[in-house]
Amino acid sequence: MLFFRNSILPFVLTLALLGSASTHADLARGITAYKEQNFRTAHREFMEPASAGDAEAQYWLGRLYDAGQGVSADPASALRWFLLAAEQEHADAQRLVGIYHEEGKGTARDEKAAFRWYQRAAGNGNAKAQRYLARMFANGSVGLRSYERAVHWYRQSAAQGNAKAKRNLAYLYYFGRGVDQDTDAAARLFAEAAEAGVDKAQYKLGFIYYHGQGVARDLPLSAYHFGIAASGGHADAQLFLARMYLLGEGVEQDDAKAFFWAALGALQKPQLAEWHFDQLRGRLSVDQIDEIRDQVAVWHPAG
């Protein structure tokens, strides 16, 4: 009997290793198919390892059901697969389970559950979850407002390079919430977020350079950052840039450009654009105004 056990043990271990290798091969093929946008093949390859308990395959399968790629979009099925992966400490799956609970996708809306899942994912080092958790502390979600904890988690996320976390942390430094007010630190963080292309950071950096807060006042640089944010569709940046063209601040005075950016800003914030149109009244011909309105009608945000 002992001989039988000793002889069969290597056979069993070999089968286990072969099964593990097969699972990893299916997962690798599935990820390759996903990247190549061959979603039906990805679904087929993910299914077996996911059903066998592989957290990574469960996560990717959830992504397919979430986006309706290769299968019909099914939030309930997506959440089921994300939960299986999340329970195995898959950090991004935990983040997505948090989103599903916060938004009420595939389940009842539950901010407390979202908060718990963001905590788990943040503790596992997920930068986006750290930012979401910070946001919940800053907003006082589930009755837990703490700017100090918001600062902590925004810092954790920012340290991993999350540009939006840098922007949000900059706001806390700018207003002195959870930290001592520090416009120098705010300007530096806004600059880092703006460099990464975050439009709200571009806008705020334009504002800081316009007023000289934490940096030397620089109107041309202010107009540059407002211009980037405005081109991305940020209404406040569009209106501020319109003002600068109207008054010739940091840019050459140009009524046509002022009207163009004011007209775009007015699509989102019509009341704030009224001042611009009052100042421009009678300074452009009807033909010029019609031409600019045609340009506004076909304009699309950059990126």
C-alpha positions in Angstrom: 0.0 0.0 0.0 2.9 2.3 0.8 4.4 1.5 -2.5 1.2 2.4 -4.3 1.0 5.8 -2.5 4.6 6.6 -3.2 4.2 5.7 -6.9 1.0 7.6 -7.5 2.1 10.8 -5.8 4.4 12.0 -8.6 1.6 11.3 -11.1 -0.9 13.4 -9.1 1.6 16.3 -8.8 2.2 16.1 -12.5 -1.5 16.3 -13.3 -1.8 19.3 -11.0 1.2 21.1 -12.6 -0.2 20.3 -16.1 -3.6 21.8 -15.0 -1.9 24.9 -13.6 0.1 25.3 -16.8 -3.1 24.9 -18.9 -4.9 27.5 -16.8 -2.0 30.0 -17.2 -1.9 29.3 -21.0 -5.7 29.9 -21.3 -5.3 33.2 -19.4 -2.4 34.4 -21.5 -4.2 33.5 -24.7 -7.3 35.3 -23.4 -5.4 38.5 -22.5 -3.7 38.5 -26.0 -7.1 38.1 -27.7 -8.5 40.9 -25.5 -5.7 43.3 -26.5 -6.3 42.3 -30.2 -10.0 43.1 -29.6 -10.9 39.5 -30.4 -13.4 39.5 -27.5 -15.3 36.3 -28.3 -12.0 34.4 -28.2 -11.0 36.2 -25.1 -14.3 35.2 -23.4 -13.8 31.5 -24.4 -10.2 31.5 -23.1 -11.1 33.2 -19.8 -14.1 31.0 -19.0 -12.3 27.8 -18.0 -9.6 29.3 -15.7 -12.2 31.7 -14.2 -14.5 28.8 -13.4 -11.6 27.0 -11.9 -11.1 30.0 -9.5 -8.3 32.0 -11.2 -8.8 35.6 -9.9 -7.1 37.2 -12.9 -9.3 35.4 -15.4 -12.4 36.2 -13.3 -11.4 39.9 -13.4 -11.0 39.9 -17.2 -14.3 38.0 -17.6 -16.0 40.7 -15.5 -14.5 43.4 -17.8 -16.0 41.7 -20.8 -19.5 41.6 -19.3 -19.1 45.1 -18.0 -18.3 46.6 -21.5 -20.4 44.1 -23.5 -17.3 42.9 -25.4 -17.8 39.5 -27.0 -21.0 39.1 -24.9 -24.1 41.1 -24.2 -23.4 43.8 -21.5 -24.6 42.3 -18.2 -23.8 44.3 -15.1 -25.0 41.5 -12.8 -22.7 38.9 -14.4 -19.9 41.4 -14.4 -20.3 42.1 -10.7 -20.5 38.4 -10.0 -17.1 37.8 -11.6 -15.6 40.9 -10.1 -16.7 39.8 -6.6 -15.1 36.3 -7.1 -11.8 38.0 -8.0 -12.2 40.7 -5.3 -12.6 38.1 -2.5 -9.2 36.8 -3.6 -7.8 40.2 -3.0 -7.6 41.3 -6.6 -7.2 45.0 -6.0 -8.6 46.3 -9.3 -11.6 44.0 -9.0 -12.2 45.3 -5.5 -12.1 48.9 -6.9 -14.7 47.9 -9.6 -16.9 46.2 -7.0 -16.8 49.5 -5.1 -17.8 51.4 -8.2 -20.7 49.0 -8.9 -22.0 49.5 -5.4 -21.5 53.3 -5.4 -23.3 53.6 -8.8 -25.9 50.9 -8.2 -24.8 48.8 -11.2 -25.9 45.2 -11.1 -26.9 45.7 -7.5 -28.6 48.1 -5.2 -26.8 51.4 -4.6 -24.8 51.1 -1.4 -22.3 53.8 -0.4 -21.2 51.9 2.7 -20.4 48.8 0.7 -18.6 50.9 -1.9 -16.5 52.6 0.9 -15.5 49.2 2.3 -14.4 47.9 -1.1 -12.5 51.0 -1.8 -10.8 50.6 1.5 -9.7 47.0 0.7 -8.5 48.0 -2.7 -6.7 51.0 -1.4 -5.0 48.9 1.3 -3.9 46.6 -1.5 -2.2 49.5 -3.3 -4.7 50.4 -6.0 -4.0 54.0 -6.9 -7.5 54.7 -8.3 -9.2 53.2 -5.3 -7.0 55.3 -3.0 -8.2 58.4 -4.9 -11.9 57.3 -4.6 -11.5 56.6 -0.9 -9.9 60.1 -0.5 -12.8 61.6 -2.4 -15.3 59.9 0.0 -13.5 61.2 3.0 -13.3 64.7 1.5 -17.0 64.7 0.6 -18.2 63.3 3.9 -19.7 60.2 2.3 -21.3 57.8 4.7 -20.9 60.4 7.4 -17.1 60.1 7.6 -15.8 63.5 6.5 -12.1 63.8 7.3 -9.9 66.1 5.2 -6.8 64.7 7.0 -7.6 61.2 5.8 -8.4 62.5 2.4 -4.9 64.1 2.3 -3.4 60.8 3.4 -5.0 58.8 0.6 -4.6 61.4 -2.1 -0.9 61.4 -1.2 -0.7 57.6 -1.4 -2.4 57.8 -4.9 -0.3 60.7 -6.0 2.9 59.0 -5.0 2.0 56.3 -7.6 1.7 58.9 -10.2 -2.1 59.3 -10.3 -2.6 62.7 -11.9 -6.1 63.3 -10.7 -5.1 62.6 -7.2 -2.4 65.2 -7.6 -5.0 67.7 -8.8 -7.3 67.0 -5.9 -4.5 67.1 -3.3 -3.5 70.5 -4.8 -7.0 71.8 -4.1 -6.6 70.7 -0.4 -3.3 72.6 -0.2 -4.8 75.6 -2.0 -7.7 75.9 0.4 -5.8 74.6 3.5 -8.1 71.6 4.2 -6.5 68.8 6.1 -3.1 70.5 5.7 -1.7 74.0 6.3 -2.5 76.2 3.4 0.4 76.1 0.9 -0.1 77.8 -2.5 3.5 76.8 -3.5 2.7 73.1 -3.0 -0.7 73.6 -4.7 0.9 75.2 -7.7 3.5 72.4 -8.0 0.9 69.7 -7.8 -1.4 71.5 -10.3 1.6 71.8 -12.6 2.3 68.0 -12.4 -1.4 67.2 -13.0 -1.6 69.7 -15.9 1.5 68.1 -17.4 -0.4 64.8 -17.4 -3.3 66.4 -19.3 -5.9 66.9 -16.5 -8.1 69.7 -17.8 -9.2 70.9 -14.4 -5.6 71.2 -13.3 -4.8 73.1 -16.5 -7.6 75.6 -15.6 -6.5 76.0 -12.0 -2.9 76.5 -13.1 -4.1 79.2 -15.5 -5.9 80.8 -12.6 -2.9 80.6 -10.3 -0.6 82.2 -12.9 -3.2 84.9 -13.6 -3.3 85.9 -9.9 0.3 85.0 -9.1 -0.5 82.6 -6.3 2.4 80.4 -5.3 4.1 81.4 -8.6 5.2 84.7 -10.2 2.3 86.3 -12.1 2.6 85.4 -15.8 -0.4 86.3 -18.0 0.9 84.7 -21.2 1.5 81.4 -19.3 -1.9 81.8 -17.7 -3.5 82.2 -21.2 -1.5 79.1 -22.4 -3.0 76.9 -19.6 -6.5 78.3 -20.0 -6.1 77.6 -23.7 -5.3 73.9 -23.1 -8.2 73.5 -20.7 -10.6 75.4 -23.0 -9.6 73.2 -26.0 -10.6 70.2 -23.8 -14.1 71.6 -23.2 -13.6 73.2 -19.8 -16.3 75.9 -19.7 -14.7 78.2 -17.1 -11.4 78.1 -19.0 -13.2 79.0 -22.2 -14.9 82.0 -20.5 -11.6 83.2 -18.8 -9.8 82.8 -22.1 -12.5 84.9 -23.8 -12.0 87.6 -21.2 -8.3 87.6 -21.8 -8.8 88.0 -25.6 -11.4 90.7 -24.9 -9.0 92.7 -22.7 -5.8 91.8 -24.3 -4.3 90.2 -21.2 -1.4 87.9 -21.9 -2.6 87.6 -25.5 -3.1 90.1 -28.4 -6.5 91.6 -28.1 -8.9 89.9 -30.5 -12.7 90.4 -30.4 -13.4 87.5 -32.8 -11.5 85.0 -30.6 -13.1 86.5 -27.5 -16.6 85.9 -29.1 -15.6 82.4 -30.2 -14.5 81.2 -26.7 -17.4 83.0 -25.0 -19.9 81.3 -27.4 -18.4 77.9 -26.5 -18.5 78.7 -22.8 -22.1 79.8 -23.1 -23.1 76.4 -24.2 -22.4 75.1 -20.7 -22.7 78.3 -18.6 -24.8 80.8 -20.4 -25.3 83.2 -17.5 -21.6 83.6 -17.0 -21.1 84.4 -20.7 -23.5 87.4 -20.6 -20.8 89.8 -19.5 -18.6 88.9 -22.4 -21.4 89.4 -25.0 -22.3 92.8 -23.4 -18.7 93.9 -23.8 -18.6 92.7 -27.4 -21.9 94.2 -28.5 -21.4 96.3 -31.7 -17.7 95.3 -32.0 -18.2 92.6 -34.6 -20.2 92.6 -37.8 -23.2 90.3 -38.4 -21.2 88.3 -40.9 -18.4 87.8 -38.5 -20.7 86.6 -35.8 -22.5 84.2 -38.2 -19.1 82.8 -39.2 -18.0 82.3 -35.6 -21.3 80.6 -34.7 -20.8 78.2 -37.6 -17.3 77.4 -36.2 -18.8 76.8 -32.8 -21.5 74.5 -34.2 -18.9 72.1 -35.6 -16.3 72.4 -32.8 -15.3 69.3 -30.8 -13.1 69.2 -27.7 -9.5 68.1 -28.2 -8.6 64.6 -27.2 
